[in-house]
Amino acid sequence: MATIVYLDADDEITSAATRIRVANEKRIALVVPYGSRLATSRINFRLLAREAQARGHRLSVVAGDAATRALAASAGLPVFGSVGEYEDSETTRPGREPEGVAPARLADEHAAPDPEETQVVALPVATRSGPNGGPVRTVAPAGAGAGPGVGAATVAVAATGSRTLGGRGTRLAWPYGQTAAIATAALIGLALLALAVGAFLLLPSATATVAVERERIGPLPMEIRADPEATEPNVETGVIPAQRLTFDVAVSGLFPTTGVRVEATRARGEVRFLSKNPVDVNNVGVGAIVSTPNGIQFRTTARLVIPKATIVGLTVIPGEASVAVEAVEAGPGGNVAAQAITVVPANEDPTFTEVRNPEPTGGGSQLEFPRVEQTDIDAALTQLDGRLDAEFATILADPARVPPGLTMFGASRQLVKPLPTTDPATLLGQEIAEFPLGLATTGTVMAVDPGPVESLATSRIEASVTAGYRLVDGSIRVTPGEPVVTGEMVSFPVSATAAQIRVVDPDALRDAIKGKSIADARAILGSYGEVQLTVWPEWVSAIPTLDGRLDIRVEMPAGVEGPSGSPRPSGASGSPIRTAAPSSSASGSPSLPAASPAGPTGSVDPGLGGESPPP
C-alpha cells in the first residue's frame, strides 16, 4: 500500500520531511496544493527526494499546478496530476506509466537508482518518418516494465541506426547515418577553421577616435600704462603712447571795493563867559574845554580874560567876555543849538563862572570815500582761482577740443600757476566802488588712443599658448577695466582670455599605437583628449600594425576648424564634409559616431558666451 500525505499551503519543507520520516509505507504520495511554499524552489523537492531515498521510501508528487509538477520532475520525482491518477498507476504496476507523467531523475548525482524497478514514461512526441521511410517509435530501454521509480527514460529508435545521448541507457536515432554525420561534422569544422584563420590574418581592425578638447587660457590680468614719453606700444613693458594736450585758460571779473576813506570837519561857534567874582579878573586859557550837559565837548581857540564883576548898590553885575570854540570831535555831532553849551571848564568854579553859546554851532561834517584795500584784492584772486578750474573743465567738455581717435581723461588735468592780468599794486588805494581783475594760465590733460590696449593684451595672451598647442581662432577676449589716473599717468587694467587646442597629427598617432596593447594605446591617446577605441574582433588584444586596418580620427570641438594640425577635408563646393565612421557589417565590425563638421572660424566666443562649450 501507499501512504498519501496531504500538505497545507503554509507547510514548510521541515514539516513535509517530518511526515516522510514517520510514514510506515514504502510508497508515499505527497499531495502539494496550489500556492504551496514547497513549490517556490526545486531544491525543496530535491531535499525531500533525498530524505525519502535515505529512509527507503519511494516518493511521488501529486499536484494540480503544472509549474509545481515541473519543479518536482526536475528534481527526479515522479509526478501526477491527481490522486486518482496516482492510484491508477499503482494498480497498473509493474506496467507502463500513464502518458503525461514526467521522467523520474535522481535527486542529485549521488543518489543511486532503485535496483528493484525503473519507471518508463512516454513523452508526447509526434511520430515522424525516418530516412528510409520507416517511423520513429518510442520504446523502453532494457529493464523497463517496472513500476514508477528513479531511472526512467524516454528512448526514440529510428529504422536505421541509433545514437546514445546523455543519461543512463538513453539512445536517440540519427536520421542520416553515422558516416554522413561524421563527414558533415568534418566539413563544418574545416569551414570554421578557415574562417578563424582568415579573420585573424585579414579582418582584425581598430578604430580610434580622439575628441580633442578646448583648454582655457586665463583669465590673464595685466596693466597697460599710457606714458606721454612713449612713442610706440611696447609689449614687454606694457606701455602705450599718450599725448599731453595744452589749453589756454583765463577768467576775469569786476569786484566791489570794501575799503573806505573818511573826511570829517569840526563844528565851530562862540561862547560867552560870565564872572561873578568882584574881586579879581578870571583868566581862561587856550583849549579850555566847555561842553553840553550830554557831553559834546568844545575847546577854546584863544586866551580869554574875564573882567571882575561890579557891585551897584545891592546888585552884582557880572563881568563878560566871549571867545571862539571848536568841537573836539569832527563831524556833524558838534553842531548844537544856541544855549546848549553850559558846562564850564573843570578848573572853574560854577558858582562864580558861567558859560553860554548865544548862537548855534555849525560847520561840523563827515564825508566817506570808497578805497581799494589789500583784503579786497586777495578775495578777488581767491575767487578767480576757483573759477579757473571750472573754466578748464568747460573747455575739456567741448568735443571739438579733442583730437580724433583720442580719449581725454579729465582726472589728469593740471593747471600752471596763474598770473593776474592787472598788477594788484596799481589797484591798491584807488578810491573806486569796484575794480577789474583777471587771471590767466595754461592747462594740460592726458589723451590716449585706447586701440593699442587691446592689441597689446592680445599679443600677451598669444604668447601664453602652451607648447604643442595652437590658439583657437577668434577665441581671444579682452575685458577692459576702469582706467586709473595717477597724476599724468593713465593705467588700463585689462583681463584677457582665450582657448587653445592640442596640435594632433593623425599619422603620428597611428605610428605611436601600432602593435601596442589596448591598454597602452588608450593611455597614449588619452593624453590628447577623450578617446573611443574599438577593436574587431573583440578578442584581439593588440592594435593592428597594418595602416589599412587602423582608422585614426580626430574630432574637433564645435566651432573649431580641424582636425588639429591639418586642414579639414572639404566637399566639391568647399564646405566641410563629415567623416563617417564604418557602419556595422554582418561580420560584427563595430561602428562609431560620425565626426562633427567644424563651424566658422571665430564665430563663437569660447567659454565667454555663445553656444560653444567653454574651453
C-alpha positions in Angstrom: 0.0 0.0 0.0 0.9 3.6 -0.4 0.7 6.5 2.0 -0.9 9.7 0.7 0.2 12.7 2.6 -1.8 16.0 2.2 0.1 19.2 2.7 -1.2 22.6 3.5 -0.1 25.7 1.5 1.8 27.0 4.6 3.7 23.8 5.3 7.4 24.3 5.2 9.9 21.7 4.0 10.7 20.7 7.6 7.0 19.8 8.1 7.0 17.7 4.9 10.2 16.0 5.7 8.8 15.1 9.2 5.8 13.4 7.6 8.0 11.4 5.3 10.1 10.2 8.3 7.0 9.0 10.2 5.4 7.3 7.2 5.2 3.5 7.6 4.5 2.5 4.0 7.3 2.2 1.4 5.4 4.2 -1.2 4.5 7.8 -0.3 2.5 10.3 -2.4 2.9 13.9 -1.4 -0.1 16.0 -2.4 1.0 19.6 -2.9 -1.7 22.2 -3.0 -1.8 25.4 -5.1 0.4 28.2 -3.6 2.4 25.8 -1.5 5.7 27.2 -0.1 7.4 24.0 -1.3 6.7 24.9 -4.9 9.0 28.0 -4.7 12.2 26.1 -5.4 13.5 22.9 -6.9 15.9 22.5 -4.0 12.9 21.7 -1.7 11.9 18.7 -3.9 15.5 17.6 -4.1 15.8 17.6 -0.3 12.6 15.7 0.1 13.7 13.1 -2.5 17.0 12.6 -0.7 15.1 12.3 2.6 12.8 9.6 1.1 15.7 7.8 -0.5 17.7 7.7 2.8 14.8 6.1 4.6 14.0 3.6 1.8 10.8 5.3 0.7 9.6 5.8 -2.9 8.3 9.4 -3.1 5.9 10.7 -5.7 4.4 14.2 -6.0 0.7 14.8 -6.8 0.0 18.4 -7.8 -2.7 20.1 -9.9 -0.3 23.0 -10.7 1.7 22.3 -13.8 4.6 24.5 -12.6 4.8 22.5 -9.3 4.9 19.3 -11.2 7.6 20.6 -13.5 9.8 21.5 -10.4 9.2 18.1 -8.8 10.0 16.3 -12.1 13.2 18.4 -12.5 14.2 17.1 -9.0 13.8 13.5 -10.2 10.5 12.7 -8.6 7.5 11.0 -10.3 4.6 13.5 -10.7 0.9 13.1 -11.1 -1.9 15.5 -11.8 -4.3 14.0 -9.3 -4.6 11.4 -6.5 -6.8 9.3 -8.8 -4.1 9.3 -11.5 -1.6 8.2 -8.9 -3.8 5.4 -7.6 -4.4 4.2 -11.2 -0.6 4.0 -11.7 -0.4 1.9 -8.5 -2.9 -0.6 -9.9 -1.1 -0.8 -13.3 2.3 -1.5 -11.8 4.7 -3.0 -13.0 3.3 -2.0 -16.4 3.7 1.3 -18.3 3.0 4.6 -16.6 0.2 6.8 -17.9 1.0 9.3 -20.6 1.9 12.7 -19.3 4.0 11.6 -16.4 7.4 13.2 -16.3 10.5 11.0 -16.3 12.0 10.5 -12.9 15.6 11.6 -12.1 17.8 11.2 -9.1 17.6 14.0 -6.5 21.3 14.5 -7.1 24.1 12.8 -8.8 25.0 10.7 -5.6 21.5 9.2 -5.2 21.6 5.7 -6.7 18.6 4.4 -8.7 16.2 1.9 -7.1 17.6 -1.5 -8.1 14.2 -3.1 -8.0 12.5 -1.1 -10.8 12.7 1.5 -13.4 9.9 3.8 -14.5 9.3 4.3 -18.2 7.3 7.4 -19.0 6.2 8.1 -22.6 6.7 11.7 -23.8 4.1 13.2 -26.2 6.5 13.3 -29.2 5.0 13.4 -32.7 5.7 10.4 -34.9 7.8 11.2 -37.9 9.4 9.2 -40.7 12.9 8.0 -40.7 15.4 8.5 -43.5 14.2 5.2 -45.2 10.5 6.0 -44.7 10.3 4.0 -41.5 8.5 5.5 -38.5 10.4 6.6 -35.4 8.9 4.8 -32.4 9.2 5.2 -28.7 10.5 2.1 -26.8 11.6 1.5 -23.3 15.2 0.6 -22.6 16.3 -2.7 -21.1 14.8 -3.2 -17.7 11.6 -1.2 -18.5 8.3 -2.5 -17.2 9.0 -1.9 -13.5 6.8 0.4 -11.6 7.5 4.1 -11.0 10.9 4.9 -9.6 14.2 6.6 -10.3 15.9 5.9 -13.6 13.1 6.2 -16.1 14.0 7.5 -19.6 12.4 8.0 -23.0 14.1 6.4 -26.0 13.4 7.1 -29.7 14.5 4.5 -32.1 14.7 5.0 -35.9 14.6 2.4 -38.6 18.3 2.9 -39.3 21.0 3.4 -36.7 20.8 4.9 -33.3 22.9 7.3 -31.2 23.3 7.4 -27.4 22.6 10.7 -25.8 23.4 11.8 -22.3 21.7 9.8 -19.5 21.7 6.2 -18.5 20.5 3.9 -21.2 19.1 6.8 -23.3 19.5 6.5 -27.1 18.3 8.8 -29.9 18.1 7.9 -33.5 20.4 9.7 -36.0 18.4 10.1 -39.2 21.2 10.2 -41.8 23.6 7.6 -40.6 26.9 7.7 -38.8 29.1 8.1 -41.9 27.2 11.1 -43.2 27.3 12.7 -39.8 31.0 12.3 -39.5 31.6 13.9 -42.9 29.3 16.7 -42.3 30.9 17.5 -38.9 34.4 17.4 -40.6 33.3 19.9 -43.3 31.8 22.2 -40.7 35.0 22.1 -38.7 37.2 22.9 -41.7 35.0 25.8 -42.6 35.1 27.2 -39.1 38.9 26.8 -39.0 39.3 28.6 -42.4 37.0 31.4 -41.2 39.0 31.8 -38.0 42.4 31.9 -39.9 41.0 34.4 -42.4 39.6 36.6 -39.6 42.9 36.5 -37.8 45.0 37.4 -40.8 42.7 39.8 -42.7 39.9 41.1 -40.5 41.4 42.4 -37.2 40.9 46.2 -37.3 40.8 49.1 -34.9 39.1 52.5 -34.9 40.3 55.2 -32.6 38.5 58.5 -32.2 40.3 61.2 -30.2 37.9 64.1 -29.2 40.3 67.0 -28.7 39.1 69.4 -26.0 39.5 73.1 -25.7 41.6 74.3 -22.9 41.1 77.8 -21.4 43.9 80.3 -21.2 43.5 82.8 -18.5 41.9 85.0 -17.3 45.3 86.7 -17.6 45.3 90.0 -15.7 47.6 92.8 -16.8 48.0 96.5 -16.5 48.7 98.6 -19.6 50.2 102.1 -18.9 49.9 105.1 -21.1 53.0 107.2 -20.9 53.4 110.6 -22.7 57.1 109.9 -23.1 56.5 106.7 -25.1 56.4 106.8 -28.9 55.1 103.3 -29.7 53.5 100.4 -27.9 55.9 98.1 -26.0 54.6 94.5 -25.4 57.4 93.7 -22.9 56.9 96.7 -20.7 53.2 97.0 -21.2 53.4 100.7 -22.2 51.5 102.6 -24.9 51.9 106.2 -26.0 49.9 109.1 -24.6 49.5 112.7 -25.6 49.7 115.8 -23.4 47.2 118.4 -24.6 47.6 122.0 -23.6 44.9 124.7 -23.4 44.9 128.5 -22.6 42.6 129.2 -19.6 41.7 132.8 -18.5 39.0 134.3 -16.2 38.3 137.9 -15.2 35.6 140.0 -13.4 34.7 143.2 -11.5 34.9 143.1 -7.7 33.4 145.5 -5.2 35.6 147.8 -3.0 35.1 147.4 0.7 37.7 149.9 1.9 36.6 153.5 3.0 38.4 156.8 3.4 36.6 159.2 5.8 36.8 163.0 5.6 35.3 165.0 8.6 35.2 168.7 9.8 34.7 170.2 13.3 31.8 172.3 14.2 32.7 175.9 15.2 31.0 178.7 17.2 31.3 181.2 20.1 30.7 181.0 23.8 30.3 183.9 26.4 31.8 183.6 29.8 30.2 185.5 32.8 32.2 186.1 36.0 30.6 187.0 39.3 33.9 187.5 41.1 34.0 191.2 42.1 37.5 190.9 43.5 39.6 189.9 40.6 39.6 189.1 36.9 39.3 185.5 35.6 41.8 184.1 33.1 40.6 181.3 30.8 43.5 179.6 28.8 43.5 178.4 25.2 42.0 174.9 24.8 39.8 175.2 27.8 37.0 172.6 27.5 33.4 173.5 27.7 30.6 171.1 26.9 26.9 170.5 26.7 25.2 168.6 29.5 25.2 165.5 27.3 29.0 165.5 26.8 29.6 167.2 23.4 32.9 169.0 24.1 34.3 172.1 22.6 37.7 173.7 23.2 38.5 177.4 23.2 40.7 178.7 20.4 42.2 181.7 22.2 43.2 183.0 25.7 40.3 184.8 27.5 40.3 187.4 30.4 37.0 187.8 32.1 36.7 191.2 33.9 35.7 191.1 37.5 32.1 191.8 38.5 30.9 195.2 39.7 28.5 196.0 42.5 26.0 198.6 42.1 24.0 199.0 45.3 22.9 195.6 46.1 23.2 194.3 42.6 26.2 192.4 41.3 26.8 193.0 37.6 29.0 190.0 36.2 31.9 190.6 34.0 31.6 189.3 30.5 33.9 188.1 27.7 33.4 186.0 24.5 35.8 183.5 22.8 35.6 181.2 19.7 35.3 177.5 20.2 35.5 174.3 18.0 34.2 170.8 18.6 36.7 168.4 20.0 35.4 165.6 17.6 34.9 166.3 13.9 31.6 165.6 12.4 28.1 166.7 12.5 27.8 165.8 16.2 29.4 169.2 17.1 26.5 171.1 15.6 24.5 172.1 18.7 21.7 174.6 19.3 22.1 178.0 21.0 22.4 178.0 24.8 23.3 174.2 24.6 26.9 174.7 25.9 26.5 175.3 29.7 29.3 173.3 31.4 32.4 175.5 32.4 35.9 174.2 32.2 36.9 171.8 35.0 39.2 174.3 36.8 36.4 176.9 37.1 34.0 177.4 40.0 30.5 177.2 38.5 29.4 179.4 41.4 31.3 182.4 40.1 31.7 181.5 36.4 29.0 180.7 33.8 29.3 179.9 30.1 26.7 180.1 27.2 26.7 179.9 23.4 24.5 182.7 22.2 24.3 181.2 18.7 24.2 177.6 17.4 27.5 176.0 16.4 27.9 174.7 12.9 30.1 173.5 10.1 30.6 170.1 11.6 30.5 167.3 8.8 31.8 163.8 7.8 32.4 162.5 4.2 33.2 158.8 3.2 35.1 157.8 0.0 35.5 154.0 -1.2 39.0 152.8 -1.5 40.7 149.5 -2.7 42.3 147.7 0.2 44.6 144.7 0.1 41.9 142.5 1.5 39.7 143.3 -1.5 42.5 142.2 -3.9 43.1 138.9 -2.0 39.4 138.0 -2.0 39.2 138.7 -5.8 42.2 136.4 -6.5 40.8 133.6 -4.5 37.5 133.8 -6.3 39.2 133.9 -9.7 41.4 130.9 -8.9 38.3 128.8 -8.2 36.8 129.8 -11.4 39.8 128.8 -13.4 39.3 125.0 -12.7 35.6 125.3 -13.7 36.6 127.1 -16.9 39.2 124.4 -17.7 36.5 121.7 -17.2 34.2 123.5 -19.6 37.0 123.6 -22.2 37.6 119.9 -21.9 33.9 119.1 -22.2 33.9 120.5 -25.7 34.2 117.6 -28.2 35.7 119.9 -30.8 38.7 120.3 -28.5 39.5 116.5 -28.6 41.7 115.3 -31.5 40.1 112.4 -33.5 40.8 108.9 -32.2 41.9 110.1 -28.7 40.1 109.8 -25.4 40.8 112.5 -22.8 41.0 111.7 -19.2 39.8 114.8 -17.2 41.1 113.5 -13.9 44.6 114.0 -15.3 44.1 117.7 -15.9 46.7 120.1 -14.4 46.9 124.0 -14.3 50.1 126.0 -14.3 50.2 128.7 -11.5 48.0 131.5 -12.8 49.1 135.2 -13.1 46.9 138.3 -12.6 46.0 140.2 -15.8 46.5 143.5 -13.8 49.2 144.3 -11.3 47.4 144.4 -7.9 49.8 147.1 -6.7 48.3 149.6 -9.1 44.8 148.9 -7.7 45.7 149.3 -4.0 44.3 152.6 -2.6 42.2 153.6 -5.6 39.0 155.3 -4.5 36.6 153.4 -6.7 33.5 151.5 -5.9 34.6 148.3 -7.8 37.8 147.2 -9.6 38.5 144.8 -12.5 40.9 141.9 -12.1 41.7 138.7 -14.0 43.8 135.5 -14.0 45.4 133.7 -17.0 47.2 130.3 -17.2 47.7 127.2 -19.3 46.2 123.7 -18.6 47.3 120.2 -19.6 45.4 116.9 -19.9 46.3 113.4 -21.0 44.7 111.9 -24.1 45.2 108.2 -25.1 44.3 106.2 -28.1 42.9 103.0 -26.4 43.2 100.9 -29.5 46.7 99.6 -28.7 45.5 98.4 -25.3 43.6 95.5 -26.9 46.3 94.7 -29.4 48.9 94.6 -26.7 46.8 92.4 -24.4 46.2 90.1 -27.4 49.9 89.8 -28.0 50.4 88.9 -24.4 47.7 86.1 -24.4 49.1 84.8 -27.7 52.5 84.4 -26.0 50.8 82.3 -23.3 49.9 79.4 -25.6 51.3 76.2 -24.3 54.0 74.5 -26.4 52.4 71.8 -28.6 49.1 73.7 -28.7 47.6 76.3 -31.0 45.3 79.2 -30.4 41.7 78.7 -31.3 40.9 81.3 -34.0 38.6 84.1 -32.7 38.8 82.9 -29.1 40.7 85.9 -27.6 38.5 88.1 -25.5 39.9 91.3 -23.8 37.8 92.7 -21.0 38.9 96.2 -20.1 38.6 97.5 -16.5 38.1 101.1 -15.3 41.1 103.3 -16.1 43.1 104.6 -13.2 44.6 108.1 -13.3 47.6 109.0 -11.1 48.9 112.4 -11.9 49.6 112.4 -15.6 49.9 108.6 -15.7 46.9 106.6 -17.0 46.7 102.9 -16.3 44.4 100.4 -18.1 43.6 97.2 -16.1 42.5 94.5 -18.5 41.8 90.8 -18.4 42.4 88.5 -21.4 41.1 85.0 -22.0 41.5 82.7 -24.9 41.2 79.0 -25.9 43.9 76.7 -27.0 43.8 73.2 -28.5 46.3 70.4 -28.8 48.0 70.1 -32.2 47.3 66.5 -33.2 48.8 64.7 -36.2 46.7 61.6 -37.0 49.6 59.9 -38.8 51.8 60.4 -35.7 49.1 58.9 -33.5 48.8 55.9 -35.8 52.5 55.2 -35.7 52.5 55.7 -31.9 49.9 53.0 -31.1 50.7 50.3 -33.8 51.2 47.0 -32.2 50.6 48.3 -28.7 48.2 46.6 -26.3 44.8 48.0 -25.9 45.6 49.5 -22.5 48.8 51.1 -23.7 47.1 52.5 -26.8 44.3 54.1 -24.7 46.9 55.6 -22.4 48.8 57.1 -25.4 45.7 58.5 -27.0 44.3 59.7 -23.7 46.9 62.4 -23.3 45.4 64.1 -26.4 41.7 64.1 -25.4 38.7 61.9 -24.8 39.3 58.5 -26.5 36.9 55.9 -28.1 38.9 52.9 -29.0 37.2 49.9 -30.6 38.8 46.7 -32.0 37.3 43.9 -34.0 37.1 41.0 -33.3 36.7 41.7 -29.6 39.2 39.1 -28.6 42.0 41.0 -30.4 44.4 42.1 -27.7 46.7 44.4 -29.7 46.3 47.2 -32.2 46.8 46.1 -35.8 50.1 47.1 -37.5 48.6 47.5 -41.0 47.7 51.1 -41.8 44.7 49.9 -43.7 43.3 48.2 -40.6 43.8 51.1 -38.2 41.5 54.1 -38.6 42.6 57.2 -36.6 40.1 60.1 -36.3 40.5 63.4 -34.7 37.3 65.2 -33.7 37.4 68.9 -33.0 35.1 70.8 -30.7 32.2 72.7 -32.2 33.2 75.9 -33.9 36.9 74.9 -34.3 38.4 74.2 -37.7 40.1 70.8 -37.8 41.4 68.3 -37.5 44.0 69.9 -35.3 47.3 70.4 -37.1 45.9 69.6 -40.6 43.3 71.0 -43.0 39.8 69.7 -42.7 38.6 67.7 -45.8 36.1 69.6 -48.0 33.5 68.6 -50.4 33.2 69.7 -54.0 31.8 73.1 -53.0 34.5 73.7 -50.4 32.2 73.2 -47.4 33.3 70.9 -44.6 32.3 67.3 -45.1 31.5 64.7 -42.4 33.9 61.8 -42.0 31.6 58.9 -41.4 32.5 56.0 -39.2 32.3 52.5 -40.6 28.9 51.0 -40.1 28.3 47.7 -38.5 28.6 44.9 -41.0 27.3 41.4 -41.0 30.6 40.2 -39.6 30.1 42.3 -36.5 32.5 45.1 -37.2 31.8 48.0 -34.8 30.6 51.4 -35.8 31.5 54.8 -34.3 29.6 58.1 -34.3 30.4 60.3 -37.3 32.8 63.2 -36.8 31.1 66.6 -36.3 31.7 69.3 -39.0 33.6 72.4 -38.0 31.9 75.7 -37.6 33.1 79.1 -39.0 36.4 80.4 -37.6 36.0 82.8 -34.7 32.2 82.9 -34.8 31.8 81.8 -31.2 33.4 83.0 -28.0 35.0 80.0 -26.2 33.8 80.0 -22.7 32.6 83.6 -22.8 29.1 83.3 -24.1 27.5 82.0 -27.3 26.7 78.4 -28.0 30.1 76.8 -27.8 31.2 74.9 -24.7 33.8 76.7 -22.6 37.4 75.9 -23.4 
